Amino acid sequence: MFNQKNTLLKEREWIIKTLAVLNRDGFTVGVRAFLALSIVFLIHWLVNWQSEMLPVMLGVIASALTETDDHWHARLRSQLIAITTFSVVSLAVWFSLPWPALLAVVITVSAFALTLMGAMGERYRAISFGALVLVLYTALSAHSSRDLASASIPLLLIGAIWYGFISVIWFALLPQQPVNIRLAKLYALLGEYLQLKAKLLEPIREVDQTEQRMALILHNGRVVNALNSTKASLLSRMQPGKDSEWLKLALHQYLVAQDIHERTSSSHEEYEVLAKVFFHSDVLYRCQRVLILLGKQALAFSNSIQSGSKPIHHGVTKRAIEDLNSAIKNIEQDKDTKGQLNALIAVRDNLTSMASVMSQVFIAPKIDLNQDLLDREPTNFSQAWLRIKRNVTLDSPLFRHSLRLSCSLLIGFCIMQIMHDHLGYWILLTIVFVSQQQYAATHRRLVQRALGTAQGLAIGWAMTRLFDATFAQSALIVILGAVFFGTRHTRYILATAAITALLVVSFHQIGLQQELFPARLWDTLIGCAIAGMAAWLVIPNWQWRLWPQLAATTLSSQANYLEEIIHQYQLGKQEHLTYRFVRRDAHNADAALSNSYSAMLKEPQNVQHQVNEHGEFLIASHTLLNYLSALGAHRNEWNKQPISNVLLNASQQLHTLLKSLAIAVEHSKRIDLQSLFDLMNTLQIKLIELEKNSTHTNNVDQLLNKQLELCLSVLPNIAKQIAIINKYDLTL
């Protein structure tokens, strides 16, 4: 009986893993590309297309590059915008083909305008990138001949329309799949985040936790990005008056993930203090075990969401919490630990609440859908134009990227003309694909592109020798296209190898194979070199220049988060839009700061400035966010107790201090450190006196007191790092 049960469990696990793989984003995108290209080559086979096949295929590829996760209504609207944009840029290329100088202007201006169009949001970034690729595909297909362009442009548009049709139908028939993919990724990242958090509770003295903290901070940025992409996926499918059950459940799972993230981000005491005080107890190991189990549970949720199954609960987490309660009871009488015992109890309560919240992940709420998710996409032309205008400044990384890309393409076009190579557009395609806003991202992408191109040329050459039959080569093209789209976001070297091999086989079918080796490899290397030099020399976005604005936004958003939390403690817990907005804003700002620091570490050392100080600031500001998150996580414990005026005054002054520090770091203003520290010391003394005189335990005042005290303890380090970054003397 036991063996039979074990076999059934293994079979179920195998089925769940298989379904999870089939529902991954890369796999589904690859299937759509496979379907679109298969039909193209079936028609090619039936009507004996020759030169017509390549432009249609390139149109399919360009259209697929514009695809974003949307409801089919939004996808249809995006497709219409994309086709309109494709038509305009294609006609501009057609008109300018006889005059290379004019064509260079068209390509350069198109690159600048289309890239800047990405300021309107993710959907428009994808459309602008696809349109820019189509500009080069049009020129590549035309071979500098207007007659060839007249024949190839309609075919390119037909290919683009065909893939758009496939995409719209797919999203109409399977609206739930993209949402589940993003939810699954979100819970997988949350599971990893919980397990990384557990490492901080290791009760080992004299251990430098800086590396562990930084790993946690950087991973937190990935979680925040996953939350944002999941919210966007939900927003695109929410229709007034159409509350489908699966969408209710998906929205509920997203809101639960937000709650879990806030609770996981919480800190109730310095970890070094807890490790020192409870060194001779196993209580921190008990806390760590609960966090690890919750992390495994979140990973199991990820698989279940992706496979469409329900997770099996074995009750292990519940027993672990019971063991934690027993461990806490054993140390409650120890007077030496009384000061930190309340923090430990708060940790226990937070873990218990988190376990309770996670037990409700797959239980659909009996309520109407909350339409109050904030949509950050522009809703009309004036909003879109305002976003673009705000980016028309050298302070904007996107504007700098637009100029850099335009200059790179102009240089690449000039080199192509000097080489008299009508297929030299490969140089320009390389520049478009490898150029990124950040230097580090461009450098990584160009290395991957060069390696992938070399491998793809070799694989393509081998395929043309091993498979002579046209049908076999067509089948290989379809498979390679599916591989490219299935891996381009996760394994870029493989994706580049696939698309390069695809083009080699395609050119072989139309009789251009002799022009591919080794010129195309040289074209790739030239394009990579141009993009790499431009990222270094043409108004580069070195991260230390962006830091003041990012740091100021972080501190200001944390001040707003604190203000809204205090309102909740005064009025009661409410998960309304205002609270969720300021919470998400604080975490978005923290994620942007951590992403900037990560990029800074990958920049050349001779352009790095005060990396250690920036790292110290990041850790301190993230720690402050952790202390605020703990206040947010315990809002449900408010039971209409009046809040002390001392605490309200302290929170208001902390809010003012954070706003002042934000202004100082953004505008490089001198901080009166002595006055600042005197004010913080006065506030801390008042909070300590209030704590000593308190006759209550585990009440709201005690929690607020402790967390505000912890917040104040972080400010001196933040102020010091700002002073160093602003480059003025520290006089304490």
FENKA-V955781 format. One record per pair of residues at least 12 apart in sequence whose C-alpha atoms are under 10 Angstrom apart, sorted by the first residue. I is the first residue (numbers start at 1). GAP is how many residues later the second one is. Records with the same first field share a line. If there is no record, write none. Layout:
BEGIN
I=GAP + GAP
END
This chain:
BEGIN
12=297
13=290
15=292 + 294
16=287 + 288 + 289 + 290 + 291 + 292 + 293 + 294 + 295
17=286 + 287 + 289 + 290
18=285 + 288 + 289
19=284 + 285 + 286 + 287 + 288 + 289 + 290
20=161 + 164 + 282 + 283 + 284 + 285 + 286 + 287 + 288 + 289
21=282 + 285 + 286
22=284 + 285
23=154 + 155 + 157 + 158 + 161 + 280 + 282 + 283 + 284 + 285
24=153 + 154 + 156 + 157 + 158 + 160 + 161 + 282 + 283 + 462
25=152 + 153 + 155 + 156 + 157 + 160 + 461 + 462 + 464
26=155 + 456 + 457 + 458 + 459 + 460 + 461 + 462 + 463 + 464
27=455 + 456 + 458 + 459 + 460
28=142 + 149 + 150 + 153 + 454 + 457 + 458
29=35 + 38 + 138 + 453 + 454 + 455 + 456 + 457 + 458
30=448 + 449 + 450 + 451 + 452 + 453 + 454 + 455 + 456 + 457 + 458
31=448 + 450 + 451 + 452 + 454 + 455
32=32 + 131 + 134 + 135 + 138 + 450 + 453 + 454
33=27 + 28 + 31 + 130 + 133 + 134 + 445 + 446 + 447 + 448 + 449 + 450 + 451 + 452 + 453
34=441 + 443 + 444 + 445 + 446 + 447 + 448 + 449 + 451 + 452
35=128 + 131 + 443 + 444 + 447
36=21 + 24 + 25 + 28 + 123 + 126 + 127 + 128 + 129 + 130 + 131 + 442 + 445 + 446
37=19 + 20 + 23 + 24 + 122 + 125 + 126 + 437 + 438 + 440 + 441 + 442 + 444 + 445
38=436 + 437 + 439 + 440 + 441 + 443 + 444
39=123 + 439
40=13 + 14 + 16 + 17 + 20 + 119 + 122 + 123 + 434 + 438
41=12 + 15 + 16 + 430 + 433 + 434 + 436 + 437
42=429 + 432 + 433
44=430
45=425 + 426 + 429
50=459 + 460 + 461
51=90 + 100 + 101 + 455 + 456 + 458 + 459 + 460
52=89 + 99 + 100 + 103 + 104 + 458
53=99 + 102 + 103 + 106 + 453 + 456 + 457
54=83 + 87 + 98 + 101 + 102 + 105 + 449 + 452 + 453 + 455 + 456
55=82 + 83 + 85 + 86 + 87 + 96 + 97 + 98 + 99 + 100 + 101 + 102 + 103 + 104 + 105
56=96 + 97 + 98 + 99 + 100 + 101 + 102 + 103 + 104 + 105 + 106
57=98 + 99 + 101 + 102 + 103 + 105 + 106 + 420 + 421 + 424 + 446 + 449
58=75 + 76 + 79 + 80 + 83 + 97 + 98 + 99 + 101 + 102 + 445
59=27 + 71 + 74 + 75 + 78 + 79 + 93 + 94 + 95 + 96 + 97 + 98 + 99 + 100 + 101 + 102 + 103 + 104
60=74 + 95 + 96 + 97 + 98 + 99 + 100 + 101 + 102 + 103 + 104 + 421
61=69 + 72 + 73 + 76 + 95 + 98 + 99 + 102 + 420 + 423 + 424 + 438
62=20 + 24 + 65 + 67 + 68 + 69 + 70 + 71 + 72 + 73 + 75 + 94 + 95 + 97 + 98 + 101
63=16 + 19 + 20 + 23 + 63 + 64 + 66 + 67 + 68 + 70 + 71 + 93 + 94 + 96 + 97 + 98 + 99 + 100 + 101 + 104
64=62 + 63 + 66 + 95 + 96 + 99 + 100 + 102 + 103 + 421
65=61 + 62 + 63 + 64 + 65 + 66 + 68 + 69 + 95 + 420
66=12 + 13 + 16 + 56 + 57 + 58 + 59 + 60 + 61 + 62 + 63 + 64 + 65 + 94 + 98
67=12 + 15 + 56 + 59 + 60 + 63 + 96 + 97 + 100 + 101
68=54 + 55 + 56 + 57 + 58 + 59 + 99 + 110 + 165
69=53 + 54 + 102 + 106 + 109 + 110 + 113 + 160 + 161 + 163 + 164 + 165 + 167 + 168
70=53 + 97 + 98 + 101 + 102 + 105 + 108 + 109 + 162 + 163 + 164 + 165 + 166 + 167
71=97 + 100 + 101 + 103 + 104 + 105 + 107 + 162 + 163 + 164 + 165 + 166 + 167 + 168
72=95 + 96 + 97 + 98 + 99 + 100 + 101 + 102 + 103 + 164 + 165
73=95 + 98 + 99 + 163 + 164
74=49 + 94 + 97 + 162 + 163
75=48 + 89 + 90 + 92 + 93 + 94 + 96 + 97 + 161
76=88 + 89 + 91 + 92 + 93 + 95 + 96
77=91
78=45 + 46 + 48 + 49 + 86 + 90
79=48 + 81 + 82 + 84 + 85 + 86 + 88 + 89
80=81 + 84
81=43 + 46
82=42 + 44 + 45 + 46 + 48 + 49 + 78 + 79 + 82
83=44 + 48 + 74 + 75 + 77 + 78 + 81
84=47 + 73
85=29 + 42 + 43 + 45 + 46 + 47 + 49
86=41 + 42 + 44 + 45 + 46 + 47 + 48 + 49 + 52 + 67 + 70 + 71 + 74
87=44 + 47 + 48 + 66 + 67 + 69 + 70
88=43 + 47
89=17 + 18 + 21 + 25 + 42 + 43 + 45 + 46 + 47 + 49
90=41 + 42 + 44 + 45 + 46 + 47 + 48 + 49 + 59 + 60 + 62 + 63 + 64 + 66 + 67
91=44 + 47 + 58 + 59 + 62
92=14 + 15 + 18 + 43
93=12 + 13 + 14 + 17 + 42 + 43 + 45 + 46 + 49 + 51 + 53 + 56 + 60
94=41 + 44 + 45 + 48 + 50 + 51 + 52 + 53 + 54 + 55 + 56 + 58 + 59
95=51 + 54 + 55
96=43 + 48 + 50
97=42 + 45 + 46 + 47 + 48 + 49 + 50 + 52
98=46 + 47 + 48
99=45
100=44 + 313 + 314 + 317
101=312 + 313 + 316
103=36 + 41 + 307 + 310
104=302 + 305 + 306 + 307 + 308 + 309 + 310
105=301 + 304 + 305
106=29 + 304
107=25 + 28 + 29 + 32 + 299 + 302 + 303 + 306 + 321
108=294 + 295 + 297 + 298 + 299 + 300 + 301 + 302 + 303 + 305
109=293 + 294 + 297 + 298 + 301
110=18 + 21 + 22 + 25 + 292 + 296
111=17 + 18 + 20 + 21 + 22 + 24 + 291 + 292 + 293 + 294 + 295 + 296 + 297 + 298 + 299 + 321
112=20 + 287 + 288 + 289 + 290 + 291 + 292 + 293 + 294 + 295
113=15 + 19 + 275 + 286 + 289 + 290 + 293
114=12 + 13 + 14 + 15 + 16 + 17 + 18 + 288
115=12 + 13 + 14 + 16 + 17 + 283 + 284 + 286 + 287 + 288 + 290 + 291
116=12 + 271 + 272 + 273 + 275 + 276 + 282 + 283 + 284 + 285 + 286 + 287
117=12 + 267 + 268 + 270 + 271 + 274 + 281 + 285
118=269 + 270 + 280 + 284
119=265 + 266 + 267 + 268 + 269 + 270 + 271 + 272 + 273 + 279 + 280
120=256 + 257 + 258 + 259 + 261 + 263 + 264 + 265 + 266 + 267 + 268
121=255 + 256 + 257 + 263 + 266
122=107 + 110 + 255
123=254
124=253
129=303 + 304
130=30
132=297 + 300
133=295 + 296 + 299 + 300
134=19 + 22 + 23 + 26 + 295
135=18 + 294
136=289 + 290 + 292 + 293 + 296
137=15 + 16 + 19 + 288 + 289 + 292
138=12 + 14 + 15 + 17 + 18 + 287
139=13 + 14 + 283 + 284 + 286
140=12 + 282 + 283 + 284 + 285 + 286 + 289
141=12 + 15 + 281 + 282 + 284
142=280 + 281
143=278 + 279 + 280 + 281 + 282
144=278 + 279
175=58 + 62 + 71 + 72
176=57 + 58 + 61 + 70 + 71 + 74
177=128 + 129 + 131
178=52 + 55 + 56 + 128
179=50 + 51 + 52 + 53 + 54 + 55 + 57 + 58 + 67 + 68 + 71 + 72 + 75 + 126 + 127
180=50 + 53 + 54 + 66 + 70 + 73 + 122 + 124 + 125 + 126 + 127 + 128
181=49 + 52 + 121 + 122 + 124 + 125 + 126
182=44 + 45 + 46 + 47 + 48 + 49 + 50 + 51 + 52 + 72 + 120 + 123 + 124
183=43 + 44 + 46 + 47 + 48 + 50 + 51 + 67 + 68 + 70 + 71 + 74 + 118 + 119 + 122 + 123
184=42 + 46 + 114 + 115 + 116 + 117 + 118 + 119 + 120 + 121 + 122 + 123
185=38 + 41 + 42 + 45 + 114 + 117 + 118 + 120 + 121
186=36 + 37 + 38 + 39 + 40 + 41 + 42 + 43 + 44 + 68 + 71 + 72 + 112 + 113 + 115 + 116
187=36 + 39 + 40 + 66 + 67 + 70 + 73 + 74 + 108 + 110 + 111 + 112 + 113 + 114 + 115 + 116 + 118
188=35 + 38 + 107 + 108 + 109 + 110 + 111 + 112 + 113 + 114 + 115
189=30 + 31 + 33 + 34 + 35 + 37 + 38 + 106 + 109 + 110 + 113
190=29 + 30 + 32 + 33 + 34 + 36 + 37 + 67 + 68 + 70 + 71 + 74 + 104 + 105 + 106 + 107 + 108 + 109 + 112
191=32 + 100 + 101 + 102 + 103 + 104 + 105 + 106 + 107 + 108 + 109 + 110 + 111
192=24 + 27 + 28 + 31 + 100 + 103 + 104 + 106 + 107
193=22 + 23 + 24 + 26 + 27 + 29 + 30 + 68 + 71 + 72 + 98 + 99 + 102 + 105
194=22 + 66 + 67 + 69 + 70 + 71 + 94 + 96 + 97 + 98 + 99 + 100 + 101 + 102 + 103 + 104
195=21 + 69 + 93 + 94 + 95 + 96 + 97 + 98 + 99 + 100 + 101
196=16 + 17 + 19 + 20 + 21 + 23 + 24 + 95 + 96 + 99
197=15 + 16 + 18 + 19 + 20 + 67 + 68 + 69 + 91 + 94 + 95 + 98
198=66 + 86 + 87 + 89 + 90 + 91 + 92 + 93 + 94 + 95 + 97
199=13 + 14 + 17 + 86 + 89 + 92 + 93
200=12 + 13 + 16 + 71 + 72 + 75 + 84 + 88
201=70 + 71 + 73 + 74 + 82 + 83 + 84 + 85 + 86 + 87 + 88 + 90
202=69 + 70 + 72 + 73 + 77 + 82 + 83 + 85 + 86
203=68 + 69 + 70 + 71 + 72 + 73 + 74 + 75 + 76 + 77 + 78 + 79 + 80 + 81 + 82 + 85
204=68 + 70 + 71 + 72 + 74 + 75
205=67 + 68 + 69 + 70 + 71 + 74
206=66 + 69 + 70
207=65 + 68
208=64
209=62 + 63
210=405 + 406 + 409
213=406 + 409 + 410
214=380 + 384 + 401 + 402 + 404 + 405 + 408
216=49 + 406
217=48 + 373 + 374 + 376 + 377 + 378 + 401 + 402 + 405 + 406
218=372 + 373 + 374 + 375 + 376 + 377 + 378 + 379 + 380
219=372 + 375 + 376
220=41 + 45 + 367 + 368 + 370 + 371 + 374 + 375 + 402
221=366 + 367 + 368 + 369 + 370 + 371 + 372 + 373 + 374
222=369 + 372 + 373
223=34 + 35 + 38 + 364 + 365 + 368
224=34 + 37 + 360 + 363 + 364 + 365 + 366 + 367 + 368
225=362 + 363 + 366 + 367
227=27 + 28 + 30 + 31 + 34 + 357 + 361
228=356 + 360
230=20 + 21 + 24
231=20 + 23 + 24 + 142 + 143 + 144
232=141 + 142 + 143 + 144 + 145
234=13 + 14 + 16 + 17 + 20 + 139
235=16 + 136 + 137 + 138 + 139 + 140 + 141
236=139
238=13 + 131 + 132 + 133 + 135
239=130 + 132
240=129 + 131
241=127 + 128
242=126 + 127
243=124 + 125 + 126 + 127
244=124 + 125
245=119 + 120 + 121 + 123 + 124
246=118
247=117 + 122
248=116 + 117 + 118 + 119 + 120 + 121 + 122
249=112 + 113 + 114 + 115 + 116 + 117 + 120
250=55 + 111 + 112 + 114
251=113 + 114 + 118 + 119 + 120 + 122
252=108 + 109 + 110 + 111 + 112 + 113 + 115 + 117 + 118
253=52 + 105 + 107 + 108 + 109 + 110 + 111 + 112
254=107
255=106 + 320 + 325
256=98 + 101 + 102 + 104 + 105
257=41 + 100 + 101 + 104
258=322 + 325 + 326
259=94 + 95 + 98 + 99 + 316 + 321 + 373 + 374
260=38 + 90 + 91 + 93 + 94 + 95 + 97 + 98 + 373
261=93 + 326 + 368 + 372
262=92 + 321 + 322 + 325 + 363 + 364 + 366 + 367 + 368 + 369 + 370 + 371
263=84 + 87 + 88 + 90 + 91 + 363 + 366 + 367 + 368 + 369 + 370 + 371
264=27 + 86 + 87 + 90 + 362 + 365 + 366 + 369
265=322 + 357 + 358 + 360 + 361 + 362 + 363 + 364 + 365 + 368
266=81 + 84 + 357 + 358 + 359 + 360 + 361 + 362 + 363 + 364 + 365 + 366 + 367 + 368
267=76 + 79 + 80 + 83 + 356 + 357 + 358 + 359 + 360 + 361 + 362 + 363 + 364 + 440 + 443
268=72 + 74 + 75 + 76 + 77 + 78 + 79 + 82 + 358 + 359 + 360 + 361 + 362 + 363 + 435 + 438 + 439 + 442
269=71 + 73 + 74 + 75 + 77 + 78 + 357 + 358 + 361 + 437 + 438 + 441
270=70 + 73 + 353 + 357 + 440
273=67
274=63 + 66 + 67 + 69 + 70
277=59 + 60 + 61 + 62 + 63 + 64
278=53 + 58 + 59 + 62 + 63 + 66
281=46 + 47 + 49 + 50
282=42 + 45 + 46
283=40 + 41 + 42 + 43 + 44 + 45 + 46 + 47 + 48 + 61
284=40 + 43 + 44 + 60
285=39 + 42
286=34 + 35 + 36 + 37 + 38 + 39 + 40 + 41 + 42 + 62
287=33 + 34 + 36 + 37 + 38 + 40 + 57 + 60 + 61 + 64
288=32 + 36
289=28 + 31 + 32 + 35
290=26 + 27 + 28 + 29 + 30 + 31 + 33 + 34 + 58 + 61 + 62 + 65
291=26 + 29 + 30 + 60 + 63 + 64
292=25
293=23 + 24 + 25 + 27 + 62
294=22 + 23 + 57 + 60 + 61 + 64
296=21
297=14 + 15 + 16 + 20 + 58 + 61 + 62
298=60 + 63
300=12 + 13
301=57 + 60 + 61
304=58
305=57
309=53
310=52
311=51
313=46
317=35 + 38
318=34 + 37 + 38
321=27 + 28 + 30 + 31 + 34
322=30
324=24
325=20 + 23 + 24
328=13 + 16 + 17 + 20
332=13
342=355 + 356 + 360 + 361 + 364
343=355 + 360 + 363 + 364
345=353
346=284 + 288 + 352 + 357
347=283
349=284 + 285 + 288
350=280 + 283 + 284
353=280 + 281 + 283
354=279
370=206 + 207
371=206
372=204 + 205 + 206 + 208 + 209
373=203 + 204 + 205 + 207 + 208
374=203 + 204 + 206 + 207
394=145 + 147
395=146 + 150 + 151 + 154
396=145 + 150
397=40 + 41 + 142 + 143 + 144 + 145 + 149
398=38 + 39 + 40 + 143
399=38 + 140
400=37 + 135 + 138 + 139 + 140 + 141
401=34 + 35 + 36 + 37 + 133 + 134 + 137 + 138 + 139 + 140
402=33 + 34 + 35
403=131 + 135 + 136
404=31 + 32 + 33 + 127 + 130 + 131 + 132 + 133 + 134 + 135 + 136
405=23 + 26 + 27 + 30 + 31 + 32 + 125 + 126 + 129 + 130 + 133
406=25 + 26
407=123 + 124 + 127 + 131
408=20 + 23 + 24 + 27 + 119 + 121 + 122 + 123 + 124 + 125 + 126 + 127 + 130
409=16 + 18 + 19 + 20 + 21 + 22 + 23 + 118 + 121 + 122
410=18
411=17 + 116 + 119 + 120 + 123
412=12 + 13 + 14 + 15 + 16 + 17 + 18 + 19 + 111 + 114 + 115 + 117 + 118 + 119
413=12 + 14 + 15
415=12 + 108 + 111 + 112
416=12 + 107 + 110
421=94 + 98 + 102
423=89 + 92 + 93 + 96 + 97 + 100
424=95 + 96 + 98 + 99 + 100 + 103
425=95 + 98 + 99 + 102
426=93 + 94 + 95 + 96 + 97 + 98 + 100 + 101
427=93 + 94 + 95 + 96 + 97 + 98 + 99 + 100 + 101 + 102 + 103 + 104
428=95 + 96 + 98 + 99 + 100 + 102 + 103
429=94 + 95 + 98
430=16 + 19 + 20 + 23 + 93 + 94 + 95 + 96 + 97 + 98 + 99 + 100 + 101
431=15 + 93 + 94 + 95 + 96 + 97 + 98 + 99 + 100 + 101 + 103
432=95 + 96 + 99
433=12 + 13 + 16 + 63 + 94 + 95 + 98
434=12 + 13 + 14 + 15 + 16 + 93 + 94 + 97 + 98
435=92 + 93 + 95 + 96 + 97 + 99 + 100
436=95 + 96 + 99
437=98 + 103 + 104
438=97 + 102 + 103 + 104 + 105 + 158 + 161 + 162 + 164 + 165
439=92 + 93 + 94 + 95 + 96 + 97 + 101 + 102 + 103 + 104 + 160 + 161 + 163 + 164 + 165
440=92 + 95 + 102 + 158 + 159 + 160 + 161 + 162 + 163 + 164
441=94 + 158 + 161 + 162
442=86 + 89 + 90 + 92 + 93 + 94
443=85 + 86 + 88 + 89 + 90 + 92 + 93 + 159 + 160
444=88 + 158
445=47 + 48 + 83 + 87
446=47 + 78 + 79 + 81 + 82 + 83 + 85 + 86
447=46 + 78 + 81 + 85
448=43 + 44 + 45 + 46 + 47 + 48 + 49 + 80
449=43 + 44 + 45 + 46 + 47 + 48 + 51 + 75 + 76 + 78 + 79
450=43 + 46 + 47 + 71 + 72 + 73 + 74 + 75 + 76 + 77 + 78
451=41 + 42 + 43 + 45 + 46 + 70 + 73 + 74
452=40 + 41 + 42 + 43 + 44 + 45 + 46 + 47 + 48 + 49
453=40 + 41 + 42 + 43 + 44 + 45 + 46 + 47 + 48 + 67 + 68 + 71 + 72
454=39 + 42 + 43 + 46 + 47 + 64 + 66 + 67 + 68 + 70 + 71
455=38 + 39 + 41 + 42 + 43 + 45 + 46
456=37 + 38 + 39 + 40 + 41 + 42 + 43 + 44 + 45 + 46 + 47 + 48 + 65
457=40 + 41 + 42 + 43 + 44 + 45 + 46 + 47 + 48 + 59 + 60 + 61 + 63 + 64
458=39 + 42 + 43 + 46 + 59
459=38 + 39 + 41 + 42 + 43 + 45 + 46
460=16 + 17 + 37 + 38 + 39 + 40 + 41 + 42 + 43 + 44 + 45 + 46 + 48
461=40 + 43 + 44 + 47 + 52 + 55 + 56
462=39 + 43
463=13 + 38 + 39 + 41 + 42
464=37 + 40 + 41 + 42 + 44 + 45 + 49
467=38
468=41
469=40
470=35 + 38 + 39
473=29 + 32 + 33 + 35 + 36
474=28 + 31 + 32 + 35
476=25 + 26 + 29 + 30
477=21 + 22 + 24 + 25 + 26 + 27 + 28 + 29
478=24
479=19 + 23
480=15 + 17 + 18 + 19 + 20 + 21 + 22 + 23 + 25
481=14 + 17 + 18 + 19 + 20 + 21 + 22
482=13 + 16 + 17
483=12 + 13 + 14 + 15 + 16
484=12 + 13 + 14 + 15 + 16 + 18
485=13 + 14
500=20
503=13
504=12 + 13 + 16
536=67 + 68 + 71
542=54 + 57 + 58 + 61 + 62 + 65 + 66 + 67
543=50 + 52 + 53 + 54 + 55 + 56 + 57 + 58 + 60 + 64 + 65 + 66
544=52 + 53 + 56 + 63 + 64 + 65 + 66 + 67 + 70 + 181
545=64
546=47 + 50 + 120
547=45 + 46 + 49 + 50 + 53 + 67 + 118 + 119 + 178
548=45 + 114 + 115 + 116 + 117 + 118 + 119 + 120 + 174 + 177 + 178
549=44 + 113 + 114 + 116 + 117 + 118
550=39 + 40 + 41 + 42 + 43 + 44 + 46 + 112 + 115 + 116
551=38 + 39 + 41 + 42 + 63 + 66 + 67 + 70 + 110 + 111 + 112 + 114 + 115 + 171
552=37 + 41 + 106 + 107 + 108 + 109 + 110 + 111 + 112 + 113 + 114 + 115
553=32 + 33 + 35 + 36 + 37 + 39 + 40 + 106 + 109 + 110 + 112 + 113
554=31 + 32 + 33 + 34 + 35 + 36 + 37 + 38 + 39 + 64 + 67 + 68 + 71 + 104 + 108
555=31 + 34 + 35 + 66 + 67 + 69 + 70 + 100 + 102 + 103 + 104 + 105 + 106 + 107 + 108 + 110 + 163
556=29 + 30 + 33 + 99 + 100 + 101 + 102 + 103 + 104 + 105 + 106 + 107
557=25 + 26 + 27 + 28 + 29 + 30 + 31 + 32 + 33 + 68 + 101 + 102 + 105
558=24 + 25 + 27 + 28 + 29 + 31 + 32 + 63 + 64 + 66 + 67 + 70 + 71 + 97 + 100 + 101
559=23 + 27 + 66 + 69 + 92 + 93 + 95 + 96 + 97 + 98 + 99 + 100 + 103
560=19 + 22 + 23 + 25 + 26 + 95 + 98 + 99
561=17 + 18 + 19 + 20 + 21 + 22 + 23 + 24 + 25 + 26 + 64 + 67 + 68 + 71 + 94
562=20 + 21 + 24 + 63 + 66 + 67 + 69 + 70 + 89 + 90 + 92 + 93 + 96 + 146
563=16 + 19 + 88 + 89 + 91 + 92
564=14 + 15 + 16 + 18 + 19 + 68
565=14 + 17 + 18 + 63 + 64 + 66 + 67 + 68 + 69 + 70 + 86
566=65 + 66 + 69 + 77 + 81 + 82 + 85 + 86 + 138
567=12 + 81
568=63 + 64 + 67 + 68 + 70
569=62 + 63 + 65 + 66 + 67 + 68 + 69 + 70 + 71 + 72 + 73 + 74 + 131 + 132 + 135
570=65 + 68 + 69 + 70 + 71 + 72 + 73 + 78
571=67 + 68 + 69 + 71
572=63 + 64 + 65 + 66 + 67 + 68
573=59 + 61 + 62 + 63 + 64 + 65 + 66
574=61 + 62
579=53
583=42 + 45 + 46 + 49
586=36 + 39 + 43
587=35 + 38 + 42
590=28 + 31 + 32 + 35
591=31
593=21 + 22 + 24 + 25 + 28 + 29
594=20 + 21 + 24 + 25 + 28
596=18
597=14 + 17 + 18 + 21
598=17
600=14
601=14
609=116
610=111 + 114 + 115
611=114
612=109
613=105 + 107 + 108 + 109 + 110 + 111 + 112
614=107 + 108 + 110 + 111
615=106
616=101 + 102 + 104 + 105
617=100 + 101 + 102 + 103 + 104 + 105 + 108
618=100 + 103
619=95 + 98 + 99
620=91 + 93 + 94 + 95 + 96 + 97 + 98 + 99 + 101
621=90 + 93 + 94 + 96 + 97
622=92
623=87 + 88 + 91
624=83 + 84 + 86 + 87 + 88 + 89 + 90 + 91 + 94
625=86
626=81 + 84 + 85
627=79 + 80 + 81 + 82 + 83 + 84 + 87
628=76 + 79 + 80 + 82 + 83
629=78
630=73 + 74 + 77
631=69 + 72 + 73 + 75 + 76 + 77
634=66 + 69 + 70
635=65
637=61 + 62 + 63 + 66
638=61 + 62 + 63
639=60 + 61
640=60
641=58 + 59 + 60
642=58 + 59
643=56 + 57 + 58 + 59 + 61
644=46 + 56 + 57 + 60 + 61
646=37 + 40 + 41 + 44 + 55 + 59
647=36 + 39 + 40 + 43 + 54 + 55 + 57 + 58 + 61
648=53 + 56 + 57
649=34
650=30 + 32 + 33 + 34 + 36 + 37 + 54 + 55 + 58 + 59 + 62
651=32 + 53 + 54 + 57 + 58 + 60 + 61
653=26 + 27 + 30
654=25 + 26 + 29 + 54 + 57 + 58 + 61
657=19 + 22 + 23 + 55 + 58
658=57 + 60 + 61
661=15 + 54 + 57 + 58 + 61
662=60
664=55 + 58 + 59 + 62
665=54 + 56 + 57 + 58 + 60 + 61
666=56 + 60
667=59
668=54 + 55 + 57 + 58 + 59 + 60
669=53 + 54 + 57 + 59
670=52 + 53 + 56 + 57 + 58 + 59 + 60
671=48 + 49 + 51 + 52 + 55 + 57 + 59
672=47 + 51 + 58 + 59 + 60
673=43 + 46 + 47 + 50 + 57 + 58 + 59
674=56 + 57 + 58
675=57
676=39 + 40 + 43
677=35 + 38 + 39 + 42 + 55
680=29 + 32 + 33 + 35 + 36
681=31 + 32
683=25 + 26 + 29
684=21 + 24 + 25 + 26 + 27 + 28 + 29
685=24
686=19 + 23
687=15 + 17 + 18 + 19 + 21 + 22
688=17 + 18 + 21
690=12 + 15
691=12 + 14 + 15
720=12
END
